[in-house]
């Protein structure tokens, strides 16, 4: 007679699967579109907290904003509070549009299959000057921004991706990575991170990057550079570097690789405490053996590392 308990269990399981989903598994959604007038040089300031932000330029004569919010697996009341707290507030003035999200504190949202999605999508004309900030939200940018000087990107942990063009770019993050690809060289790149990586493709006439442990990879450079890191690897590649330009690098233990155009005549000093120095360009080793003094009359290099390797090579 052992089959009866088993059958009862099966019946109960089947009944449970057919039972309605309890209130604590509710789903709340918000999808809305807003649009605002534009003007030449109008600034766009976005402080989106944990929302992902995507921004793209287009042949439009207004600023278009789409908000998409979704949460599932929480009670009705908590779900609505979450939606209300992630809904952006707009302040539109003649010269500035400000979009702010203040999520506040929601407390414990519950156990179970909780899923949440929060996204802000913006379509803007090219003459807008954006300033984008998130905490954990990811930032993705596509377009040409001739009035952005600088184009500002800020996150705490969210990654940033920029593809397009701007006069200059200013990046600041704690642990988010910054991926920048430009179709023409920037006048200036400034980036400051704690552990986030910084990668630039497409070039800059001037660059300054500070990071504690993030990797730095800059390609297509054509001018002065100042870089500092503790343990992050540094790779810098120049298309052009004229006499009188200065390159200053400080690193504790990360490898430093510098790639110059053939025919460059670098001067200055490459110094390491316990690391190795290798150079394709002429120089003289100091008496204590801790530095290589370059003998060229071109750009000046001031490179110091404690234990990292320094490589100074010519482009193929």
N, C-alpha and C positions, 0 to 999 in steps of 0.2 A: 504493500500500500504506500510505497514511498513516492509514487507518481503524483499524489494529490497535492502535497506542498509545492512540488515543482510547477504543477499546472497553475496553482494559485499565484505563484510568483510571476509566471509568464503573463497571466491575465492582468495582474496589477501593473506590471511593466508596460503592457500594451495600453492599459487605461491611462497610465501616466503620460505616455507619449502622445495620446490624443487630447490630453487636458489642455486648456488654454494657457498661454504664457502668462505668468504672474506679472503684476504691475511693476515689480522691481526690474524686469527685463525690458522696460519701455525704450522706445527709440524716438529721438527728437532731431529735427532737421530744420535748417534755415538756408534758403537760397534766394538771394536778392541782388538786384542790379541798381547802381546809382550812377549818375553822370553829372559833371560839373563843367562850367565854362572855363576856357583857357585864355591865356594872354602870353605874348612873347616874353620869355624869361621868367614865367611864373614858377615859383618853387613848390615842390611837392614833398611834404614831410610826413613820413609814415613811421609810427611807433606801434608795431603789431604784436608785441609780447610773444606768445607761443605760436602764433599763426605763421604758416608758410606764406611767403610773398613771392609772386611772380610778376614781373613788369616787362612790357614790350612796347616799343615805339611802332606807330602805324600812321597811315595817311588819314588821320582823323582830326576834327576841329574841336574836340572836347576830351575831357578826362573821363574814362569809363572804368568803373570799379564793380567787380563781381565778388560777393561774399558767399562762401560755401562752408557751412558748419554742420557737423553730424556727430551725434553721440548715441551709443546703444549699450544696453546692459545696466542702466541705472534706473532709479525710481523716477516717476514723472516730475516731481518737484525739483529734485536735484538736476535732472536733465534740463529742465527749463532754466534753472539758475545758471547752469553751465552755458547754455545758448545766450542768455542775456549778458553774461559776463564776457563773452567772446565776440559780441556784436560790435563792430567799430562805430565810433562817434566821429562825425565829420564837422569840421569848422572851415568854411569856405570864405576867403577874402579875395580882394581883387588881385593881389600879388602872391597869395599863398593859399594852398589847400593843405589842411592838416587832418590826418587820419590817425586816430588813437584807439587802442584797445587796452582796457584796464580789467584784466580777468579777476583780480581779487583772490579771496580764499574760498574754496569750495568744500574743504574738509574731506573726510573719507567718502569715496564714491561707491564703495561696495565691492564685494567679491564677484566672481563669475566672469563671463565673457564680455568684458568691457572693451569697447572700441570707440575711438574718437578721432575726428578729422576736422582741421580748421585751416582754411585757405583763403587768401586774398589775391585776386588777379586784377592787374591794372593794365589798361591799354591807353597810351598817351601819345600826344604829338611830340616830335623830336625836339622842340624848343623848350621843353620842360627841364627844370633843374632838380633832380630827385635827391632826397636824403632819407635812406631806409634804415630802420632799426628793428631788430627782434631780440628775444632772449634765446629761446630754443628753436624758433622757427627758421626754416631754410629760406635763403634768398636766391632767386634766379632772375637774371636781367638779360634782355636781348634788345639791341638797338644802338642807334647813333644819337649821342647827346652833346651837340656842339656848345651848349650853354652851361654844361656841368663842369664847374671849375672851383672846387672839386665835386665829383660824384661821391657821395658819402655812403659807406656801407658799415653797419654796426651789428654785431651779434654777441651773445654770451657763449653759447655752445653750438648755435646753428651754423651750418656750412654756407658759403657764399660762392656764387658762380656768375661771372660777368662775361658776356660775349658781345662785342660791338666796338664802340668808340666813345671817347670823352676827352676833354682837355686834360683833366687830371683825375686821379682816383685816390680816395682816402679810406683805408680799411682799418678797423679796430675790432678785435675779438679776443676772447679768453682762450677757448679751445676749438673754435670752429676753423675749418680749412677755407682758404681763399683761392679760387681758381679764376684767373683773369686772362682772357684772350682778346686782344684788340686788333682791329683791322688797320690801324695806323698807330705809330708810336705816341705814347702819352707824353705830355710836357713834364709831368711829375707823377711818381707813385710814392705814396706814403702808406706803410703798413705796420701795425703793432699788434703782436699776439703774445699769449703766454705759452701755449703748447700747439697752437694751430699752425699748419703749414701754409706757406705763401708761394704760389706758382704764377709766373707771368709769361705769356707768349705774345709776341708782337712788338715788344720793345717799349722803352722809355728813355727820354733825354736826361732824366735825373731820377734817382731812386733812393729812398731811405727805408730800411726794414729793420725792425727790432723784434726779437723773439727770444723766449727762454729756451725752449727745447724743440720748437717747430723747425721743419726743413724749409730752406729758402732756395728757390729755383727761378732765376730770372734770365730770359732769353731775348735777344734783339736789342740790347742796350746800346746807347750811343752817347753816354756822358758820365758825369760824376755819380758815384754810388757810395753810400754809407750803410754798413750792415753790422749788426751785433747780435750774437746768439751765445748761449751757454753750451748746449750739447747738440744743437741741430746742424745737419749737414748743409753746406753752402755751395751752390753752383751758380756762377755768373758767366754769361756769354755776351760778348760785344760784337756788334756789326761795325761799329766805328768808335774810336776813342782817340781824341786829338790831344796834342801837347797842351799842358797847362791844366788838364782835368785831374781831379784827385779821387782816388779810391781808398776808402778807409774801412778796414774790417777788423772786428774784435770777436774772438771765439775762444772758448775754454777747451773743448775736446772734440768738436765736430770737424769733419774733413772740409777743407776749403779748396775748391777747384775754380780756377779763373781761366777763361778761354778768350784770347785776344786775336784781332785780325792779323794776318801775316803782314810783316813790315812795321808793326808797332815797335817803338823803342822805349820800353818802360823804364822809369827810374824809381827810386825809393828803396824801401827795405821790407823784406819778408822775414819775420821773426817767429821762432818757436822755442819753447823750453825743452820739451822732450820729444817732439814730433820730428818728422822729416820734411825737407824742402826740396822740391824738384822744379827746375825751370828750363824752358826752351830758349830763354833769352839770356844774354850775357850779364854776368854779375860777379861779385867777389865775396867770398866767405869771410866774415869778420874773424878777428883773432880768437875769440872765445868759441867760435864754431856754432853760435846760436842764431845766426842771422845770415841772410844773403842780401848784399847791397847791390841793387841793380844799377847798371852803368849807362843806361840810355838817357836821352834828353827829351823824352816824350812825356806821357802822363805819369803822375806820381802815385806810387802804391805805398800805403802804410798799413801793413797786414801783420797782426799779432795773434798767435794762438798758443795755448799752454801745451797741450799734448796732441792736438790734431795735425794731420798731414796738410801741407800746402802744395798745390800743384799749379804752376803757371805755364800754360801751353798755348800754342798757336793754332788757329782754326785751320782746318784742311782746305 
